[in-house]
């Protein structure tokens, strides 16, 4: 069934993300774009502390340009990463995801 396939896909990507988290020593978030029949899978490392510090200033003012500079830092060369880099719709999805990570980091930073 469709539901089963979706669950299996998510279990697979979650498991792989956990393995990659151990390998890279930074939390890895799985991203699934596309359709259930043709999923486009990517894995995004959490932004490193150095990058967070460097980026917070520019991200809060410059937005997406700052996020784009982090794609190399965060997107793991794994699964469908080439497709993600080639196709705007997926690439922008990744940039947006990084933007959310920065906002989260920024909010944590402000609360202190």
Secondary structure, DSSP 4 states (H G I P E B T S, - for coil): -HHHHHHHHHHHHHHHHHHHHHHHTS-EEEEEEE-STTEEEEEEEPPPHHHHHHHHHHHHHHTHHHHHTTHHHHB-S-TTHHHHHH-HHHHHHHHHHHHHHHHHHHHHHHH-
